């Protein structure tokens, strides 16, 4: 079938296809890059398949910079114009004893056999300038109708690679597609195999799902398929406010905080450790949830306190309240942005005195220094003009005498 996408393919990809052709081989654009081009979306990277073995590709591209990324599975990466292009030999897969990777692969020149091993019909098409679109499994129709359908037997596809279950629901979220019933049933039957999947891969699919255009479709799909115990373990996300995800900016920690807002920060940190999530992700997710425990700032003083306690997450926390609870946060947002801009949201490091000065000039006991600084910071939040060395030292003496901290 002729599909006019040639003009949408970058020159460096055409050059790789031309090199294969000049050496008596044929390359095809496949996978997500082709799917996105057919949707009218420009891909970020391009994947090819070719009727050449890995050894032949290494010879064909010997004058190019080549990274042998996965030779045992038939994949090499050619770097051209600073861009990586993955090329995988046509292949068929053996058994999948680990529910993730084939134990062995067999290289073939049969494009149809290669496409038959792929996950979903919308990802199982191929294109070359000579053949046009090769669509053996109805992928173009499913793409037009917004349907995710497994290639062949869904249960077989998911038993081969259990991560495909989460990929299915991630695609539902990212593309706004509906999962075909038999495919959803296959995912449900194979969900326990997610126990064999590395938690890092589960976390990656989950975060990409919450960042999709219809995240509730992906999350509900996971829930209905029985995936949640293998994703969230003993944590139960709040699925009653999934539409809130659409309102929030596309920031993974913020959207995850919306999904898990009923949990304590300690519980979320434990979950993040089980995911092997980056510390920055864990810190941000917990910061957003912690900020939900405070009332909306309604005065410049409260705004200064809120900004300092929750910087740099204060704006996200306010957006989270609006999305989850329908609160009007416009005044709070204006107040917090104002005090941040005018510099009156004074951090501890910007106080006119520090702990050493308080110990030397006032005589506060070492173990009470932090508490005294907190008092002084609160004083400056109430009256920013009080942030003067002599003023704060005098206030510190009064507080120490009253609290018996000398």
DRENDO-1510 file (C-alpha; in Angstrom, 1 decimal, always signed):
<recs>
REC; n; res; u; v; w
REC; 1; UNK; +0.0; +0.0; +0.0 .
REC; 2; UNK; +1.4; +3.4; -0.9 .
REC; 3; UNK; +1.6; +5.9; +2.0 .
REC; 4; UNK; +3.3; +9.2; +1.3 .
REC; 5; UNK; +5.5; +9.7; +4.3 .
REC; 6; UNK; +8.9; +10.0; +2.5 .
REC; 7; UNK; +9.0; +13.8; +3.0 .
REC; 8; UNK; +8.6; +13.4; +6.7 .
REC; 9; UNK; +11.6; +11.2; +7.1 .
REC; 10; UNK; +14.9; +13.0; +7.9 .
REC; 11; UNK; +17.7; +12.9; +5.4 .
REC; 12; UNK; +19.9; +10.9; +7.7 .
REC; 13; UNK; +17.4; +8.1; +7.9 .
REC; 14; UNK; +17.1; +8.1; +4.1 .
REC; 15; UNK; +20.9; +7.9; +3.9 .
REC; 16; UNK; +20.9; +4.7; +6.0 .
REC; 17; UNK; +18.2; +3.2; +3.9 .
REC; 18; UNK; +20.1; +4.1; +0.8 .
REC; 19; UNK; +23.3; +2.5; +2.1 .
REC; 20; UNK; +21.4; -0.8; +2.7 .
REC; 21; UNK; +19.9; -0.6; -0.8 .
REC; 22; UNK; +23.3; +0.0; -2.4 .
REC; 23; UNK; +24.6; -3.2; -0.7 .
REC; 24; UNK; +21.7; -5.3; -2.0 .
REC; 25; UNK; +19.7; -5.2; +1.2 .
REC; 26; UNK; +16.4; -3.6; +2.1 .
REC; 27; UNK; +15.6; -1.6; +5.2 .
REC; 28; UNK; +12.1; -0.7; +6.5 .
REC; 29; UNK; +10.9; +1.9; +8.9 .
REC; 30; UNK; +9.1; +0.1; +11.7 .
REC; 31; UNK; +7.7; +0.5; +15.2 .
REC; 32; UNK; +6.7; +3.6; +17.0 .
REC; 33; UNK; +8.5; +5.9; +14.6 .
REC; 34; UNK; +6.3; +4.6; +11.7 .
REC; 35; UNK; +3.2; +4.6; +13.9 .
REC; 36; UNK; +3.7; +8.2; +14.8 .
REC; 37; UNK; +4.4; +9.3; +11.2 .
REC; 38; UNK; +1.1; +7.7; +10.2 .
REC; 39; UNK; -0.6; +9.7; +13.0 .
REC; 40; UNK; +1.0; +12.9; +11.7 .
REC; 41; UNK; +3.3; +13.2; +14.7 .
REC; 42; UNK; +7.1; +13.7; +14.1 .
REC; 43; UNK; +9.1; +11.0; +16.0 .
REC; 44; UNK; +12.0; +11.7; +18.2 .
REC; 45; UNK; +14.0; +8.7; +16.9 .
REC; 46; UNK; +13.7; +6.2; +14.2 .
REC; 47; UNK; +13.9; +2.4; +14.2 .
REC; 48; UNK; +14.6; +0.2; +11.2 .
REC; 49; UNK; +14.5; -3.5; +10.4 .
REC; 50; UNK; +16.5; -5.0; +7.6 .
REC; 51; UNK; +17.0; -8.3; +5.7 .
REC; 52; UNK; +20.6; -8.3; +6.7 .
REC; 53; UNK; +22.3; -10.2; +9.5 .
REC; 54; UNK; +24.2; -8.3; +12.2 .
REC; 55; UNK; +27.5; -9.4; +10.7 .
REC; 56; UNK; +26.4; -8.1; +7.3 .
REC; 57; UNK; +25.3; -4.8; +8.8 .
REC; 58; UNK; +28.6; -4.3; +10.6 .
REC; 59; UNK; +30.3; -4.8; +7.2 .
REC; 60; UNK; +27.9; -2.6; +5.3 .
REC; 61; UNK; +28.3; +0.3; +7.8 .
REC; 62; UNK; +32.0; -0.2; +8.5 .
REC; 63; UNK; +32.7; +3.4; +7.3 .
REC; 64; UNK; +30.2; +4.8; +9.8 .
REC; 65; UNK; +30.2; +5.1; +13.5 .
REC; 66; UNK; +28.4; +2.0; +14.7 .
REC; 67; UNK; +27.5; +0.9; +18.3 .
REC; 68; UNK; +26.9; -2.8; +18.6 .
REC; 69; UNK; +24.0; -2.3; +21.1 .
REC; 70; UNK; +22.5; -5.7; +20.9 .
REC; 71; UNK; +24.3; -7.9; +18.4 .
REC; 72; UNK; +23.0; -11.1; +20.0 .
REC; 73; UNK; +19.4; -10.0; +19.3 .
REC; 74; UNK; +20.3; -8.5; +15.9 .
REC; 75; UNK; +20.5; -4.8; +16.7 .
REC; 76; UNK; +23.2; -2.3; +15.8 .
REC; 77; UNK; +23.0; +1.5; +16.2 .
REC; 78; UNK; +24.3; +3.6; +13.4 .
REC; 79; UNK; +25.2; +7.2; +14.3 .
REC; 80; UNK; +24.7; +9.7; +11.5 .
REC; 81; UNK; +24.6; +13.5; +11.8 .
REC; 82; UNK; +24.8; +13.0; +15.5 .
REC; 83; UNK; +21.6; +11.0; +15.5 .
REC; 84; UNK; +21.3; +7.3; +16.5 .
REC; 85; UNK; +19.3; +4.9; +14.2 .
REC; 86; UNK; +18.7; +1.4; +15.5 .
REC; 87; UNK; +18.6; -1.3; +12.9 .
REC; 88; UNK; +17.5; -4.8; +13.8 .
REC; 89; UNK; +17.8; -7.8; +11.6 .
REC; 90; UNK; +14.5; -9.5; +10.6 .
REC; 91; UNK; +14.2; -12.2; +13.2 .
REC; 92; UNK; +11.9; -14.7; +15.0 .
REC; 93; UNK; +12.1; -15.2; +18.7 .
REC; 94; UNK; +12.5; -18.4; +20.7 .
REC; 95; UNK; +11.0; -19.1; +24.1 .
REC; 96; UNK; +10.8; -16.4; +26.8 .
REC; 97; UNK; +11.7; -18.3; +30.0 .
REC; 98; UNK; +12.2; -15.0; +32.0 .
REC; 99; UNK; +8.9; -13.3; +30.9 .
REC; 100; UNK; +10.9; -10.6; +29.3 .
REC; 101; UNK; +13.6; -11.6; +26.8 .
REC; 102; UNK; +13.8; -14.4; +24.2 .
REC; 103; UNK; +16.2; -17.1; +25.1 .
REC; 104; UNK; +17.4; -17.2; +21.5 .
REC; 105; UNK; +16.6; -15.5; +18.2 .
REC; 106; UNK; +16.8; -16.7; +14.6 .
REC; 107; UNK; +17.6; -14.3; +11.9 .
REC; 108; UNK; +15.5; -14.5; +8.8 .
REC; 109; UNK; +14.9; -12.6; +5.5 .
REC; 110; UNK; +11.1; -12.9; +6.0 .
REC; 111; UNK; +9.7; -9.5; +6.9 .
REC; 112; UNK; +6.3; -11.0; +7.7 .
REC; 113; UNK; +7.8; -13.4; +10.3 .
REC; 114; UNK; +9.6; -10.4; +11.9 .
REC; 115; UNK; +6.4; -8.3; +12.1 .
REC; 116; UNK; +4.5; -11.3; +13.5 .
REC; 117; UNK; +6.6; -11.3; +16.7 .
REC; 118; UNK; +5.8; -7.7; +17.6 .
REC; 119; UNK; +3.5; -6.5; +20.4 .
REC; 120; UNK; +0.6; -4.5; +18.9 .
REC; 121; UNK; -0.8; -4.1; +15.4 .
REC; 122; UNK; -0.2; -0.4; +15.4 .
REC; 123; UNK; +3.5; -1.2; +16.0 .
REC; 124; UNK; +3.7; -4.1; +13.6 .
REC; 125; UNK; +3.7; -2.2; +10.3 .
REC; 126; UNK; +6.7; -1.6; +8.0 .
REC; 127; UNK; +7.5; +1.0; +5.3 .
REC; 128; UNK; +10.0; +1.3; +2.6 .
REC; 129; UNK; +10.0; +3.5; -0.5 .
REC; 130; UNK; +9.9; +0.4; -2.8 .
REC; 131; UNK; +7.0; -1.5; -1.0 .
REC; 132; UNK; +5.1; +1.3; +0.6 .
REC; 133; UNK; +3.3; +0.4; +3.7 .
REC; 134; UNK; +3.4; -3.3; +4.7 .
REC; 135; UNK; +0.5; -4.0; +7.0 .
REC; 136; UNK; -0.2; -7.6; +7.6 .
REC; 137; UNK; -2.3; -7.4; +10.8 .
REC; 138; UNK; -4.6; -4.5; +10.3 .
REC; 139; UNK; -2.5; -1.9; +12.1 .
REC; 140; UNK; -3.5; +1.0; +9.9 .
REC; 141; UNK; -7.2; +0.4; +10.6 .
REC; 142; UNK; -6.6; +0.0; +14.3 .
REC; 143; UNK; -4.6; +3.2; +14.2 .
REC; 144; UNK; -7.4; +5.1; +12.5 .
REC; 145; UNK; -9.9; +3.7; +15.0 .
REC; 146; UNK; -7.8; +4.3; +18.1 .
REC; 147; UNK; -7.6; +0.6; +19.1 .
REC; 148; UNK; -4.7; -1.3; +20.8 .
REC; 149; UNK; -4.8; -4.9; +19.7 .
REC; 150; UNK; -2.2; -7.5; +20.3 .
REC; 151; UNK; -0.6; -9.2; +17.3 .
REC; 152; UNK; -1.9; -12.7; +17.1 .
REC; 153; UNK; -2.8; -14.4; +20.4 .
REC; 154; UNK; -2.8; -11.7; +23.2 .
REC; 155; UNK; -2.0; -14.2; +26.0 .
REC; 156; UNK; +1.0; -15.5; +24.0 .
REC; 157; UNK; +2.2; -12.0; +23.4 .
REC; 158; UNK; +2.0; -11.1; +27.1 .
REC; 159; UNK; +3.4; -14.4; +28.3 .
REC; 160; UNK; +6.4; -13.8; +26.1 .
REC; 161; UNK; +7.1; -10.4; +27.6 .
REC; 162; UNK; +5.1; -9.3; +30.6 .
REC; 163; UNK; +6.3; -5.7; +30.3 .
REC; 164; UNK; +4.0; -5.5; +27.2 .
REC; 165; UNK; +1.1; -5.5; +29.6 .
REC; 166; UNK; +2.2; -2.1; +31.1 .
REC; 167; UNK; +3.3; -0.9; +27.6 .
REC; 168; UNK; -0.3; -1.6; +26.5 .
REC; 169; UNK; -1.8; +0.6; +29.1 .
REC; 170; UNK; +0.9; +3.2; +28.7 .
REC; 171; UNK; +0.1; +3.4; +25.0 .
REC; 172; UNK; -3.6; +3.8; +25.9 .
REC; 173; UNK; -2.6; +6.8; +28.0 .
REC; 174; UNK; -0.2; +8.3; +25.6 .
REC; 175; UNK; -2.2; +7.8; +22.4 .
REC; 176; UNK; -5.7; +8.0; +23.9 .
REC; 177; UNK; -6.5; +4.6; +22.5 .
REC; 178; UNK; -8.9; +1.9; +23.7 .
REC; 179; UNK; -7.6; -1.5; +24.5 .
REC; 180; UNK; -9.4; -4.2; +22.4 .
REC; 181; UNK; -11.3; -6.6; +24.8 .
REC; 182; UNK; -9.4; -9.8; +24.0 .
REC; 183; UNK; -6.1; -7.9; +24.4 .
REC; 184; UNK; -7.3; -6.6; +27.8 .
REC; 185; UNK; -8.4; -10.1; +28.8 .
REC; 186; UNK; -4.9; -11.4; +27.9 .
REC; 187; UNK; -3.3; -8.8; +30.0 .
REC; 188; UNK; -5.5; -9.8; +33.0 .
REC; 189; UNK; -4.6; -13.5; +32.6 .
REC; 190; UNK; -0.9; -12.7; +32.5 .
REC; 191; UNK; -0.7; -9.9; +35.1 .
REC; 192; UNK; +1.0; -12.2; +37.7 .
REC; 193; UNK; +4.0; -12.4; +35.4 .
REC; 194; UNK; +4.8; -8.8; +36.2 .
REC; 195; UNK; +6.4; -10.2; +39.4 .
REC; 196; UNK; +9.3; -11.2; +37.1 .
REC; 197; UNK; +9.8; -7.7; +35.7 .
REC; 198; UNK; +12.5; -5.4; +37.1 .
REC; 199; UNK; +11.0; -2.7; +39.2 .
REC; 200; UNK; +13.0; +0.0; +37.3 .
REC; 201; UNK; +11.1; -1.0; +34.1 .
REC; 202; UNK; +7.8; -1.0; +36.0 .
REC; 203; UNK; +8.5; +2.5; +37.4 .
REC; 204; UNK; +9.5; +3.8; +33.9 .
REC; 205; UNK; +6.2; +2.6; +32.4 .
REC; 206; UNK; +4.2; +3.9; +35.2 .
REC; 207; UNK; +5.7; +7.4; +35.1 .
REC; 208; UNK; +5.2; +7.6; +31.3 .
REC; 209; UNK; +1.6; +6.4; +31.8 .
REC; 210; UNK; +0.7; +9.2; +34.3 .
REC; 211; UNK; +2.2; +11.7; +31.8 .
REC; 212; UNK; +0.0; +10.6; +29.0 .
REC; 213; UNK; -2.8; +12.6; +27.4 .
REC; 214; UNK; -5.5; +10.3; +28.9 .
REC; 215; UNK; -3.7; +9.0; +32.0 .
REC; 216; UNK; -6.9; +7.7; +33.7 .
REC; 217; UNK; -7.4; +5.3; +30.7 .
REC; 218; UNK; -4.0; +3.7; +31.4 .
REC; 219; UNK; -4.3; +3.6; +35.2 .
REC; 220; UNK; -7.8; +2.2; +35.1 .
REC; 221; UNK; -6.6; -0.4; +32.6 .
REC; 222; UNK; -3.9; -1.5; +35.0 .
REC; 223; UNK; -6.4; -1.6; +37.8 .
REC; 224; UNK; -8.9; -3.7; +35.8 .
REC; 225; UNK; -6.2; -6.1; +34.6 .
REC; 226; UNK; -5.0; -6.8; +38.2 .
REC; 227; UNK; -1.7; -5.1; +37.8 .
REC; 228; UNK; -1.7; -2.9; +40.9 .
REC; 229; UNK; -0.1; -5.3; +43.4 .
REC; 230; UNK; +2.9; -5.6; +41.1 .
REC; 231; UNK; +3.2; -1.8; +40.6 .
REC; 232; UNK; +2.2; -0.3; +43.9 .
REC; 233; UNK; +2.8; -3.4; +46.2 .
REC; 234; UNK; +0.9; -2.7; +49.4 .
REC; 235; UNK; -0.1; +0.9; +48.6 .
REC; 236; UNK; -3.5; +1.7; +47.3 .
REC; 237; UNK; -3.7; +4.7; +45.0 .
REC; 238; UNK; -6.7; +6.9; +45.0 .
REC; 239; UNK; -8.6; +6.2; +41.7 .
REC; 240; UNK; -11.6; +8.3; +42.6 .
REC; 241; UNK; -9.9; +11.5; +41.3 .
REC; 242; UNK; -8.0; +10.3; +38.3 .
REC; 243; UNK; -9.4; +13.1; +36.1 .
REC; 244; UNK; -7.3; +15.5; +38.3 .
REC; 245; UNK; -4.2; +14.2; +36.5 .
REC; 246; UNK; -5.3; +15.9; +33.3 .
REC; 247; UNK; -5.5; +19.2; +35.0 .
REC; 248; UNK; -2.0; +19.1; +36.3 .
REC; 249; UNK; +1.2; +20.0; +34.4 .
REC; 250; UNK; +3.1; +17.1; +32.9 .
REC; 251; UNK; +5.5; +16.6; +35.8 .
REC; 252; UNK; +5.8; +12.9; +37.0 .
REC; 253; UNK; +6.3; +13.6; +40.7 .
REC; 254; UNK; +3.3; +16.0; +40.8 .
REC; 255; UNK; +1.0; +13.7; +39.0 .
REC; 256; UNK; +2.1; +10.7; +41.1 .
REC; 257; UNK; +1.4; +12.8; +44.2 .
REC; 258; UNK; -2.1; +13.3; +43.0 .
REC; 259; UNK; -2.5; +9.5; +42.5 .
REC; 260; UNK; -1.1; +8.8; +46.0 .
REC; 261; UNK; -2.2; +11.8; +47.9 .
REC; 262; UNK; -3.8; +9.8; +50.7 .
REC; 263; UNK; -0.5; +8.2; +51.7 .
REC; 264; UNK; +2.0; +9.5; +54.3 .
REC; 265; UNK; +5.4; +10.8; +53.1 .
REC; 266; UNK; +7.1; +7.9; +54.9 .
REC; 267; UNK; +4.9; +5.4; +53.0 .
REC; 268; UNK; +5.7; +7.1; +49.8 .
REC; 269; UNK; +9.5; +7.1; +50.5 .
REC; 270; UNK; +9.3; +3.4; +51.1 .
REC; 271; UNK; +7.4; +2.9; +47.8 .
REC; 272; UNK; +10.0; +5.0; +45.9 .
REC; 273; UNK; +12.8; +2.9; +47.3 .
REC; 274; UNK; +11.1; -0.2; +46.1 .
REC; 275; UNK; +10.8; +1.3; +42.7 .
REC; 276; UNK; +14.5; +2.3; +42.8 .
REC; 277; UNK; +13.2; +5.8; +41.9 .
REC; 278; UNK; +15.7; +8.7; +41.8 .
REC; 279; UNK; +16.0; +10.6; +45.1 .
REC; 280; UNK; +14.9; +13.8; +43.4 .
REC; 281; UNK; +11.6; +12.1; +42.3 .
REC; 282; UNK; +11.0; +10.8; +45.8 .
REC; 283; UNK; +11.7; +14.1; +47.4 .
REC; 284; UNK; +9.5; +16.0; +45.1 .
REC; 285; UNK; +6.6; +13.6; +45.4 .
REC; 286; UNK; +6.7; +13.7; +49.2 .
REC; 287; UNK; +7.1; +17.5; +49.2 .
REC; 288; UNK; +3.8; +17.9; +47.3 .
REC; 289; UNK; +1.9; +15.5; +49.5 .
REC; 290; UNK; +3.3; +17.2; +52.7 .
REC; 291; UNK; +2.2; +20.6; +51.4 .
REC; 292; UNK; -1.4; +19.3; +51.1 .
REC; 293; UNK; -1.5; +19.1; +54.8 .
REC; 294; UNK; -1.4; +22.8; +55.3 .
REC; 295; UNK; -4.1; +25.3; +54.8 .
REC; 296; UNK; -4.1; +27.7; +51.9 .
REC; 297; UNK; -2.1; +30.9; +52.6 .
REC; 298; UNK; -4.5; +33.8; +53.0 .
REC; 299; UNK; -2.1; +36.7; +53.9 .
REC; 300; UNK; +1.4; +37.8; +53.0 .
REC; 301; UNK; +2.7; +36.3; +56.3 .
REC; 302; UNK; +1.1; +32.9; +55.5 .
REC; 303; UNK; +2.3; +33.1; +52.0 .
REC; 304; UNK; +5.9; +33.8; +53.1 .
REC; 305; UNK; +5.8; +30.8; +55.4 .
REC; 306; UNK; +4.2; +28.6; +52.8 .
REC; 307; UNK; +6.8; +29.5; +50.1 .
REC; 308; UNK; +9.8; +28.9; +52.4 .
REC; 309; UNK; +8.5; +25.7; +53.8 .
REC; 310; UNK; +7.6; +24.2; +50.4 .
REC; 311; UNK; +10.0; +25.8; +48.0 .
REC; 312; UNK; +10.4; +25.0; +45.1 .
REC; 313; UNK; +7.2; +22.9; +45.2 .
REC; 314; UNK; +4.7; +25.6; +46.4 .
REC; 315; UNK; +3.1; +26.3; +43.0 .
REC; 316; UNK; +2.7; +22.6; +42.2 .
REC; 317; UNK; +1.2; +22.0; +45.6 .
REC; 318; UNK; -1.4; +24.8; +45.1 .
REC; 319; UNK; -2.2; +23.4; +41.6 .
REC; 320; UNK; -2.6; +19.9; +43.3 .
REC; 321; UNK; -5.1; +21.3; +45.7 .
REC; 322; UNK; -7.1; +22.8; +42.9 .
REC; 323; UNK; -7.1; +19.6; +40.9 .
REC; 324; UNK; -7.8; +17.2; +43.7 .
REC; 325; UNK; -10.3; +19.2; +45.8 .
REC; 326; UNK; -11.6; +21.9; +43.5 .
REC; 327; UNK; -10.2; +24.7; +45.8 .
REC; 328; UNK; -9.9; +28.2; +44.4 .
REC; 329; UNK; -6.2; +28.8; +44.7 .
REC; 330; UNK; -6.0; +32.1; +42.7 .
REC; 331; UNK; -5.5; +34.3; +45.7 .
REC; 332; UNK; -3.0; +32.0; +47.3 .
REC; 333; UNK; -1.1; +31.7; +44.0 .
REC; 334; UNK; -0.9; +35.5; +43.7 .
REC; 335; UNK; +0.2; +36.0; +47.3 .
REC; 336; UNK; +3.0; +33.3; +47.1 .
REC; 337; UNK; +4.3; +34.6; +43.7 .
REC; 338; UNK; +4.3; +38.2; +45.1 .
REC; 339; UNK; +6.3; +37.4; +48.2 .
REC; 340; UNK; +8.7; +35.3; +46.2 .
REC; 341; UNK; +9.2; +38.1; +43.7 .
REC; 342; UNK; +9.6; +40.9; +46.3 .
REC; 343; UNK; +12.1; +38.8; +48.4 .
REC; 344; UNK; +10.1; +38.9; +51.6 .
REC; 345; UNK; +9.8; +35.1; +51.7 .
REC; 346; UNK; +13.0; +35.1; +53.8 .
REC; 347; UNK; +15.0; +31.9; +54.0 .
REC; 348; UNK; +17.1; +31.0; +57.1 .
REC; 349; UNK; +20.3; +31.7; +55.2 .
REC; 350; UNK; +19.1; +35.2; +54.4 .
REC; 351; UNK; +18.4; +36.2; +58.0 .
REC; 352; UNK; +20.6; +39.1; +59.2 .
REC; 353; UNK; +22.0; +36.9; +61.9 .
REC; 354; UNK; +23.2; +33.3; +62.0 .
REC; 355; UNK; +23.5; +30.6; +64.6 .
REC; 356; UNK; +27.1; +31.5; +65.5 .
REC; 357; UNK; +26.2; +35.2; +66.1 .
REC; 358; UNK; +23.3; +34.2; +68.3 .
REC; 359; UNK; +25.6; +32.0; +70.4 .
REC; 360; UNK; +28.3; +34.6; +70.7 .
REC; 361; UNK; +26.3; +37.8; +71.0 .
REC; 362; UNK; +23.2; +36.5; +72.8 .
REC; 363; UNK; +24.6; +33.4; +74.6 .
REC; 364; UNK; +21.8; +31.0; +73.4 .
REC; 365; UNK; +22.6; +27.3; +74.2 .
REC; 366; UNK; +23.8; +25.3; +71.3 .
REC; 367; UNK; +20.9; +22.9; +71.4 .
REC; 368; UNK; +18.4; +25.7; +71.3 .
REC; 369; UNK; +19.9; +27.6; +68.4 .
REC; 370; UNK; +17.8; +26.1; +65.7 .
REC; 371; UNK; +14.6; +26.8; +67.5 .
REC; 372; UNK; +15.7; +30.4; +68.1 .
REC; 373; UNK; +16.4; +30.9; +64.4 .
REC; 374; UNK; +12.9; +29.5; +63.6 .
REC; 375; UNK; +11.4; +32.1; +66.0 .
REC; 376; UNK; +13.4; +34.9; +64.3 .
REC; 377; UNK; +12.5; +33.7; +60.8 .
REC; 378; UNK; +8.8; +33.7; +61.8 .
REC; 379; UNK; +9.3; +37.3; +63.1 .
REC; 380; UNK; +10.7; +38.4; +59.7 .
REC; 381; UNK; +7.9; +36.7; +57.9 .
REC; 382; UNK; +5.5; +38.8; +59.9 .
REC; 383; UNK; +7.5; +42.0; +59.4 .
REC; 384; UNK; +10.2; +41.9; +56.7 .
REC; 385; UNK; +11.6; +45.2; +57.9 .
REC; 386; UNK; +12.7; +43.4; +61.1 .
REC; 387; UNK; +15.5; +41.6; +59.2 .
REC; 388; UNK; +18.2; +43.8; +60.7 .
REC; 389; UNK; +21.1; +42.5; +62.8 .
REC; 390; UNK; +20.5; +44.7; +65.8 .
REC; 391; UNK; +16.7; +44.2; +65.7 .
REC; 392; UNK; +17.1; +40.4; +65.5 .
REC; 393; UNK; +19.7; +40.3; +68.3 .
REC; 394; UNK; +17.4; +42.3; +70.6 .
REC; 395; UNK; +14.5; +40.0; +69.7 .
REC; 396; UNK; +16.7; +37.0; +70.3 .
REC; 397; UNK; +17.6; +38.2; +73.8 .
REC; 398; UNK; +13.9; +38.6; +74.7 .
REC; 399; UNK; +13.0; +35.2; +73.5 .
REC; 400; UNK; +15.9; +33.5; +75.3 .
REC; 401; UNK; +15.1; +35.2; +78.6 .
REC; 402; UNK; +11.4; +34.2; +78.2 .
REC; 403; UNK; +12.2; +30.6; +77.2 .
REC; 404; UNK; +15.2; +30.2; +79.6 .
REC; 405; UNK; +17.5; +29.3; +76.7 .
REC; 406; UNK; +20.6; +31.1; +78.1 .
</recs>
